[in-house]
Amino acid sequence: MEDKDIIHLWKSYEKHLADNLLLNRKNAAEITGIKIHSFLASMRPVKYFALLAGILWVAFIDTLLVSMFYTASPFFLVSMGIQSLLTTIAIGIYLYQLLLIEQIDISGPVLDTQEKLSRLKSSTLWCARLLWLQLPVWTTFYLHAGMFVKENSWLLAAQGIVTAGFTIAAVWFFRNIRYENRGRSWFRWLFEGKEWTPVIRSMEMLEEIKVFREG
């Protein structure tokens, strides 16, 4: 076999190897994209359930507020009003997230998908932070003017301690539920599940697709 035949054979082998490598990368990117779609799809049932539960809860609270507006104590009205407001904001966030999930196109530009996943991650954190702010009103909705008498001083002192504790906890969670704390045990305990894990896994796998496409 002449040298030129060997060179031709070698170049043919190199081309075949490059084509196989390109095909493998394309297949790997497509498989990873399917996995990301599966992760995002697994979030829909949880978010639809949370959306429905939130709507029913707000409808129930608002019905109470309207029917008891002139008879209930100010503590009840303010506490339930805060509950309704924060839950309504959470409903809006869930609607926004469901729209984001529908808009994500893995076959499109990676940067566009990364940006949508980042918004999904950020809104998930904000929703949790806002819902934790409801914590103190669970300790105040049952209060009324008749309780504030001298005979109830010990009861009121205990009430103050409980409400202050819940308020401190709510503020702490609001300030510390951040992506930077994702490695902490309390964060993992709060966020492990369909609300959080699919987003993070999708972001990680999207980086793999970026490597496959650029490689």
DOKOLKE-77275 format. One record per residue (C-alpha): residue number from 1; residue in one letter; chain; x, y, z. Coordinates in Angstrom, 3 decimals. Example, Ala and Ser with C-alpha at 12.3 -4.5 7.8 and 13.67 -1.06 7.14 Angstrom:
2
r num = 1&residuo = A&cadena = A&east = 12.300&north = -4.500&up = 7.800 $
r num = 2&residuo = S&cadena = A&east = 13.670&north = -1.060&up = 7.140 $
***
This chain:
215
r num = 1&residuo = M&cadena = A&east = 0.000&north = 0.000&up = 0.000 $
r num = 2&residuo = E&cadena = A&east = 1.407&north = 3.341&up = -1.052 $
r num = 3&residuo = D&cadena = A&east = 1.876&north = 6.286&up = 1.275 $
r num = 4&residuo = K&cadena = A&east = -0.926&north = 8.260&up = -0.385 $
r num = 5&residuo = D&cadena = A&east = -3.319&north = 5.353&up = 0.188 $
r num = 6&residuo = I&cadena = A&east = -2.368&north = 5.229&up = 3.855 $
r num = 7&residuo = I&cadena = A&east = -2.861&north = 9.003&up = 4.198 $
r num = 8&residuo = H&cadena = A&east = -6.248&north = 8.786&up = 2.450 $
r num = 9&residuo = L&cadena = A&east = -7.277&north = 5.897&up = 4.707 $
r num = 10&residuo = W&cadena = A&east = -6.174&north = 7.820&up = 7.784 $
r num = 11&residuo = K&cadena = A&east = -8.092&north = 10.960&up = 6.742 $
r num = 12&residuo = S&cadena = A&east = -11.169&north = 8.853&up = 6.048 $
r num = 13&residuo = Y&cadena = A&east = -10.882&north = 7.328&up = 9.516 $
r num = 14&residuo = E&cadena = A&east = -10.475&north = 10.782&up = 11.100 $
r num = 15&residuo = K&cadena = A&east = -13.584&north = 12.057&up = 9.282 $
r num = 16&residuo = H&cadena = A&east = -15.561&north = 8.993&up = 10.374 $
r num = 17&residuo = L&cadena = A&east = -14.395&north = 9.494&up = 13.960 $
r num = 18&residuo = A&cadena = A&east = -15.290&north = 13.216&up = 13.894 $
r num = 19&residuo = D&cadena = A&east = -18.741&north = 12.451&up = 12.464 $
r num = 20&residuo = N&cadena = A&east = -19.369&north = 9.860&up = 15.174 $
r num = 21&residuo = L&cadena = A&east = -18.206&north = 12.287&up = 17.861 $
r num = 22&residuo = L&cadena = A&east = -20.508&north = 15.004&up = 16.510 $
r num = 23&residuo = L&cadena = A&east = -23.417&north = 12.564&up = 16.382 $
r num = 24&residuo = N&cadena = A&east = -22.721&north = 11.398&up = 19.937 $
r num = 25&residuo = R&cadena = A&east = -22.653&north = 14.987&up = 21.158 $
r num = 26&residuo = K&cadena = A&east = -25.915&north = 15.740&up = 19.371 $
r num = 27&residuo = N&cadena = A&east = -27.566&north = 12.639&up = 20.823 $
r num = 28&residuo = A&cadena = A&east = -26.238&north = 13.438&up = 24.297 $
r num = 29&residuo = A&cadena = A&east = -27.617&north = 16.999&up = 24.054 $
r num = 30&residuo = E&cadena = A&east = -31.024&north = 15.705&up = 22.916 $
r num = 31&residuo = I&cadena = A&east = -31.172&north = 13.127&up = 25.721 $
r num = 32&residuo = T&cadena = A&east = -30.198&north = 15.755&up = 28.281 $
r num = 33&residuo = G&cadena = A&east = -32.878&north = 18.070&up = 26.854 $
r num = 34&residuo = I&cadena = A&east = -35.496&north = 15.328&up = 27.281 $
r num = 35&residuo = K&cadena = A&east = -34.416&north = 14.899&up = 30.904 $
r num = 36&residuo = I&cadena = A&east = -34.761&north = 18.647&up = 31.502 $
r num = 37&residuo = H&cadena = A&east = -38.261&north = 18.593&up = 29.990 $
r num = 38&residuo = S&cadena = A&east = -39.095&north = 15.707&up = 32.326 $
r num = 39&residuo = F&cadena = A&east = -37.802&north = 17.611&up = 35.353 $
r num = 40&residuo = L&cadena = A&east = -39.801&north = 20.716&up = 34.480 $
r num = 41&residuo = A&cadena = A&east = -42.933&north = 18.678&up = 33.737 $
r num = 42&residuo = S&cadena = A&east = -42.701&north = 17.115&up = 37.205 $
r num = 43&residuo = M&cadena = A&east = -43.149&north = 20.595&up = 38.698 $
r num = 44&residuo = R&cadena = A&east = -46.499&north = 21.277&up = 37.045 $
r num = 45&residuo = P&cadena = A&east = -48.762&north = 19.080&up = 39.262 $
r num = 46&residuo = V&cadena = A&east = -47.334&north = 20.575&up = 42.462 $
r num = 47&residuo = K&cadena = A&east = -47.720&north = 24.123&up = 41.183 $
r num = 48&residuo = Y&cadena = A&east = -51.260&north = 23.515&up = 39.914 $
r num = 49&residuo = F&cadena = A&east = -52.193&north = 22.050&up = 43.296 $
r num = 50&residuo = A&cadena = A&east = -50.620&north = 25.000&up = 45.134 $
r num = 51&residuo = L&cadena = A&east = -52.409&north = 27.393&up = 42.771 $
r num = 52&residuo = L&cadena = A&east = -55.795&north = 25.763&up = 43.386 $
r num = 53&residuo = A&cadena = A&east = -55.229&north = 25.559&up = 47.159 $
r num = 54&residuo = G&cadena = A&east = -54.176&north = 29.211&up = 47.227 $
r num = 55&residuo = I&cadena = A&east = -57.256&north = 30.362&up = 45.288 $
r num = 56&residuo = L&cadena = A&east = -59.594&north = 28.395&up = 47.572 $
r num = 57&residuo = W&cadena = A&east = -57.822&north = 29.731&up = 50.675 $
r num = 58&residuo = V&cadena = A&east = -58.030&north = 33.361&up = 49.527 $
r num = 59&residuo = A&cadena = A&east = -61.697&north = 32.909&up = 48.575 $
r num = 60&residuo = F&cadena = A&east = -62.409&north = 31.516&up = 52.048 $
r num = 61&residuo = I&cadena = A&east = -60.533&north = 34.313&up = 53.842 $
r num = 62&residuo = D&cadena = A&east = -62.089&north = 37.056&up = 51.732 $
r num = 63&residuo = T&cadena = A&east = -65.563&north = 35.618&up = 52.366 $
r num = 64&residuo = L&cadena = A&east = -64.887&north = 35.765&up = 56.117 $
r num = 65&residuo = L&cadena = A&east = -63.550&north = 39.310&up = 55.881 $
r num = 66&residuo = V&cadena = A&east = -66.606&north = 40.547&up = 53.986 $
r num = 67&residuo = S&cadena = A&east = -69.153&north = 38.761&up = 56.162 $
r num = 68&residuo = M&cadena = A&east = -67.472&north = 39.701&up = 59.473 $
r num = 69&residuo = F&cadena = A&east = -66.149&north = 43.143&up = 58.568 $
r num = 70&residuo = Y&cadena = A&east = -68.398&north = 44.988&up = 61.030 $
r num = 71&residuo = T&cadena = A&east = -68.364&north = 42.382&up = 63.804 $
r num = 72&residuo = A&cadena = A&east = -64.859&north = 40.902&up = 63.937 $
r num = 73&residuo = S&cadena = A&east = -62.029&north = 42.380&up = 65.997 $
r num = 74&residuo = P&cadena = A&east = -59.403&north = 44.569&up = 64.289 $
r num = 75&residuo = F&cadena = A&east = -56.822&north = 41.866&up = 65.078 $
r num = 76&residuo = F&cadena = A&east = -58.790&north = 39.331&up = 63.065 $
r num = 77&residuo = L&cadena = A&east = -59.376&north = 41.685&up = 60.139 $
r num = 78&residuo = V&cadena = A&east = -55.738&north = 42.788&up = 59.899 $
r num = 79&residuo = S&cadena = A&east = -54.345&north = 39.271&up = 60.378 $
r num = 80&residuo = M&cadena = A&east = -56.623&north = 37.734&up = 57.772 $
r num = 81&residuo = G&cadena = A&east = -56.061&north = 40.666&up = 55.438 $
r num = 82&residuo = I&cadena = A&east = -52.309&north = 40.056&up = 55.551 $
r num = 83&residuo = Q&cadena = A&east = -52.900&north = 36.350&up = 54.937 $
r num = 84&residuo = S&cadena = A&east = -55.074&north = 37.131&up = 51.917 $
r num = 85&residuo = L&cadena = A&east = -52.629&north = 39.662&up = 50.480 $
r num = 86&residuo = L&cadena = A&east = -49.529&north = 37.475&up = 50.764 $
r num = 87&residuo = T&cadena = A&east = -51.324&north = 34.392&up = 49.454 $
r num = 88&residuo = T&cadena = A&east = -52.672&north = 36.394&up = 46.503 $
r num = 89&residuo = I&cadena = A&east = -49.114&north = 37.481&up = 45.649 $
r num = 90&residuo = A&cadena = A&east = -48.016&north = 33.818&up = 45.870 $
r num = 91&residuo = I&cadena = A&east = -50.845&north = 32.858&up = 43.479 $
r num = 92&residuo = G&cadena = A&east = -49.545&north = 35.430&up = 41.017 $
r num = 93&residuo = I&cadena = A&east = -46.033&north = 33.991&up = 41.328 $
r num = 94&residuo = Y&cadena = A&east = -47.298&north = 30.448&up = 40.669 $
r num = 95&residuo = L&cadena = A&east = -49.133&north = 31.629&up = 37.553 $
r num = 96&residuo = Y&cadena = A&east = -45.959&north = 33.370&up = 36.395 $
r num = 97&residuo = Q&cadena = A&east = -43.934&north = 30.198&up = 36.978 $
r num = 98&residuo = L&cadena = A&east = -46.348&north = 28.014&up = 35.036 $
r num = 99&residuo = L&cadena = A&east = -46.101&north = 30.429&up = 32.101 $
r num = 100&residuo = L&cadena = A&east = -42.302&north = 30.319&up = 32.343 $
r num = 101&residuo = I&cadena = A&east = -42.285&north = 26.520&up = 32.279 $
r num = 102&residuo = E&cadena = A&east = -44.471&north = 26.546&up = 29.159 $
r num = 103&residuo = Q&cadena = A&east = -42.143&north = 29.048&up = 27.456 $
r num = 104&residuo = I&cadena = A&east = -38.917&north = 27.138&up = 28.083 $
r num = 105&residuo = D&cadena = A&east = -37.612&north = 25.682&up = 24.810 $
r num = 106&residuo = I&cadena = A&east = -34.573&north = 23.483&up = 25.318 $
r num = 107&residuo = S&cadena = A&east = -33.897&north = 23.408&up = 21.576 $
r num = 108&residuo = G&cadena = A&east = -33.579&north = 27.203&up = 21.511 $
r num = 109&residuo = P&cadena = A&east = -30.631&north = 29.389&up = 22.560 $
r num = 110&residuo = V&cadena = A&east = -29.004&north = 28.187&up = 25.776 $
r num = 111&residuo = L&cadena = A&east = -28.735&north = 31.715&up = 27.197 $
r num = 112&residuo = D&cadena = A&east = -32.474&north = 32.256&up = 26.763 $
r num = 113&residuo = T&cadena = A&east = -33.252&north = 28.991&up = 28.562 $
r num = 114&residuo = Q&cadena = A&east = -30.749&north = 29.810&up = 31.313 $
r num = 115&residuo = E&cadena = A&east = -32.408&north = 33.182&up = 31.825 $
r num = 116&residuo = K&cadena = A&east = -35.878&north = 31.602&up = 32.168 $
r num = 117&residuo = L&cadena = A&east = -34.597&north = 28.944&up = 34.575 $
r num = 118&residuo = S&cadena = A&east = -32.914&north = 31.667&up = 36.612 $
r num = 119&residuo = R&cadena = A&east = -36.229&north = 33.540&up = 36.828 $
r num = 120&residuo = L&cadena = A&east = -37.949&north = 30.320&up = 37.852 $
r num = 121&residuo = K&cadena = A&east = -35.376&north = 29.794&up = 40.592 $
r num = 122&residuo = S&cadena = A&east = -35.586&north = 33.395&up = 41.817 $
r num = 123&residuo = S&cadena = A&east = -39.399&north = 33.448&up = 41.890 $
r num = 124&residuo = T&cadena = A&east = -39.458&north = 30.157&up = 43.830 $
r num = 125&residuo = L&cadena = A&east = -37.288&north = 31.721&up = 46.519 $
r num = 126&residuo = W&cadena = A&east = -39.370&north = 34.907&up = 46.610 $
r num = 127&residuo = C&cadena = A&east = -42.594&north = 32.942&up = 46.961 $
r num = 128&residuo = A&cadena = A&east = -41.205&north = 31.043&up = 49.947 $
r num = 129&residuo = R&cadena = A&east = -39.886&north = 34.237&up = 51.546 $
r num = 130&residuo = L&cadena = A&east = -43.253&north = 35.980&up = 51.265 $
r num = 131&residuo = L&cadena = A&east = -45.235&north = 33.019&up = 52.583 $
r num = 132&residuo = W&cadena = A&east = -43.019&north = 32.816&up = 55.668 $
r num = 133&residuo = L&cadena = A&east = -44.046&north = 36.389&up = 56.480 $
r num = 134&residuo = Q&cadena = A&east = -47.498&north = 35.000&up = 57.309 $
r num = 135&residuo = L&cadena = A&east = -46.103&north = 33.280&up = 60.378 $
r num = 136&residuo = P&cadena = A&east = -46.810&north = 36.022&up = 63.000 $
r num = 137&residuo = V&cadena = A&east = -50.471&north = 36.550&up = 62.016 $
r num = 138&residuo = W&cadena = A&east = -51.234&north = 32.960&up = 62.972 $
r num = 139&residuo = T&cadena = A&east = -50.648&north = 34.105&up = 66.554 $
r num = 140&residuo = T&cadena = A&east = -52.795&north = 37.268&up = 66.391 $
r num = 141&residuo = F&cadena = A&east = -55.992&north = 36.543&up = 64.430 $
r num = 142&residuo = Y&cadena = A&east = -57.856&north = 35.288&up = 67.535 $
r num = 143&residuo = L&cadena = A&east = -57.056&north = 38.313&up = 69.736 $
r num = 144&residuo = H&cadena = A&east = -59.810&north = 40.747&up = 70.751 $
r num = 145&residuo = A&cadena = A&east = -60.175&north = 43.804&up = 72.951 $
r num = 146&residuo = G&cadena = A&east = -61.756&north = 41.832&up = 75.807 $
r num = 147&residuo = M&cadena = A&east = -58.508&north = 39.953&up = 76.388 $
r num = 148&residuo = F&cadena = A&east = -56.555&north = 43.092&up = 77.263 $
r num = 149&residuo = V&cadena = A&east = -57.451&north = 43.306&up = 80.950 $
r num = 150&residuo = K&cadena = A&east = -55.300&north = 43.156&up = 84.063 $
r num = 151&residuo = E&cadena = A&east = -56.484&north = 39.656&up = 84.913 $
r num = 152&residuo = N&cadena = A&east = -54.970&north = 38.343&up = 81.705 $
r num = 153&residuo = S&cadena = A&east = -51.512&north = 39.858&up = 82.225 $
r num = 154&residuo = W&cadena = A&east = -49.710&north = 36.498&up = 82.306 $
r num = 155&residuo = L&cadena = A&east = -51.636&north = 35.265&up = 79.300 $
r num = 156&residuo = L&cadena = A&east = -50.816&north = 38.448&up = 77.402 $
r num = 157&residuo = A&cadena = A&east = -47.137&north = 38.163&up = 78.374 $
r num = 158&residuo = A&cadena = A&east = -47.046&north = 34.633&up = 76.987 $
r num = 159&residuo = Q&cadena = A&east = -48.868&north = 35.864&up = 73.895 $
r num = 160&residuo = G&cadena = A&east = -46.280&north = 38.599&up = 73.407 $
r num = 161&residuo = I&cadena = A&east = -43.408&north = 36.120&up = 73.663 $
r num = 162&residuo = V&cadena = A&east = -45.006&north = 33.742&up = 71.149 $
r num = 163&residuo = T&cadena = A&east = -45.814&north = 36.515&up = 68.667 $
r num = 164&residuo = A&cadena = A&east = -42.343&north = 38.026&up = 69.023 $
r num = 165&residuo = G&cadena = A&east = -40.765&north = 34.608&up = 68.477 $
r num = 166&residuo = F&cadena = A&east = -42.839&north = 33.957&up = 65.358 $
r num = 167&residuo = T&cadena = A&east = -42.040&north = 37.450&up = 64.057 $
r num = 168&residuo = I&cadena = A&east = -38.304&north = 36.929&up = 64.551 $
r num = 169&residuo = A&cadena = A&east = -38.530&north = 33.555&up = 62.790 $
r num = 170&residuo = A&cadena = A&east = -40.471&north = 35.081&up = 59.875 $
r num = 171&residuo = V&cadena = A&east = -37.942&north = 37.895&up = 59.434 $
r num = 172&residuo = W&cadena = A&east = -35.037&north = 35.438&up = 59.712 $
r num = 173&residuo = F&cadena = A&east = -36.452&north = 33.185&up = 56.997 $
r num = 174&residuo = F&cadena = A&east = -37.285&north = 36.167&up = 54.796 $
r num = 175&residuo = R&cadena = A&east = -33.708&north = 37.403&up = 55.014 $
r num = 176&residuo = N&cadena = A&east = -31.950&north = 34.033&up = 54.768 $
r num = 177&residuo = I&cadena = A&east = -33.916&north = 32.174&up = 52.094 $
r num = 178&residuo = R&cadena = A&east = -31.369&north = 32.938&up = 49.397 $
r num = 179&residuo = Y&cadena = A&east = -29.625&north = 30.884&up = 46.748 $
r num = 180&residuo = E&cadena = A&east = -26.296&north = 31.454&up = 48.495 $
r num = 181&residuo = N&cadena = A&east = -27.569&north = 29.384&up = 51.454 $
r num = 182&residuo = R&cadena = A&east = -28.614&north = 26.381&up = 49.345 $
r num = 183&residuo = G&cadena = A&east = -25.882&north = 24.221&up = 50.871 $
r num = 184&residuo = R&cadena = A&east = -27.127&north = 24.655&up = 54.453 $
r num = 185&residuo = S&cadena = A&east = -29.026&north = 21.784&up = 56.044 $
r num = 186&residuo = W&cadena = A&east = -32.105&north = 23.840&up = 56.957 $
r num = 187&residuo = F&cadena = A&east = -32.351&north = 25.109&up = 53.358 $
r num = 188&residuo = R&cadena = A&east = -32.124&north = 21.597&up = 51.933 $
r num = 189&residuo = W&cadena = A&east = -34.775&north = 20.433&up = 54.418 $
r num = 190&residuo = L&cadena = A&east = -37.134&north = 23.210&up = 53.324 $
r num = 191&residuo = F&cadena = A&east = -36.576&north = 22.985&up = 49.587 $
r num = 192&residuo = E&cadena = A&east = -35.970&north = 19.336&up = 48.763 $
r num = 193&residuo = G&cadena = A&east = -38.809&north = 18.283&up = 46.494 $
r num = 194&residuo = K&cadena = A&east = -40.704&north = 19.125&up = 43.318 $
r num = 195&residuo = E&cadena = A&east = -40.673&north = 22.881&up = 43.992 $
r num = 196&residuo = W&cadena = A&east = -36.902&north = 23.256&up = 43.935 $
r num = 197&residuo = T&cadena = A&east = -34.881&north = 20.197&up = 42.943 $
r num = 198&residuo = P&cadena = A&east = -36.080&north = 20.060&up = 39.280 $
r num = 199&residuo = V&cadena = A&east = -35.049&north = 23.704&up = 38.753 $
r num = 200&residuo = I&cadena = A&east = -31.523&north = 23.153&up = 40.077 $
r num = 201&residuo = R&cadena = A&east = -31.062&north = 19.860&up = 38.228 $
r num = 202&residuo = S&cadena = A&east = -32.294&north = 21.508&up = 35.001 $
r num = 203&residuo = M&cadena = A&east = -29.797&north = 24.360&up = 35.412 $
r num = 204&residuo = E&cadena = A&east = -26.969&north = 21.880&up = 35.958 $
r num = 205&residuo = M&cadena = A&east = -27.960&north = 19.770&up = 32.946 $
r num = 206&residuo = L&cadena = A&east = -28.332&north = 22.861&up = 30.767 $
r num = 207&residuo = E&cadena = A&east = -24.645&north = 23.504&up = 31.364 $
r num = 208&residuo = E&cadena = A&east = -23.999&north = 20.020&up = 29.959 $
r num = 209&residuo = I&cadena = A&east = -25.991&north = 20.871&up = 26.830 $
r num = 210&residuo = K&cadena = A&east = -23.952&north = 24.061&up = 26.455 $
r num = 211&residuo = V&cadena = A&east = -20.735&north = 22.011&up = 26.604 $
r num = 212&residuo = F&cadena = A&east = -22.089&north = 19.493&up = 24.057 $
r num = 213&residuo = R&cadena = A&east = -23.065&north = 22.266&up = 21.625 $
r num = 214&residuo = E&cadena = A&east = -19.817&north = 24.184&up = 21.989 $
r num = 215&residuo = G&cadena = A&east = -17.660&north = 21.111&up = 22.003 $
***
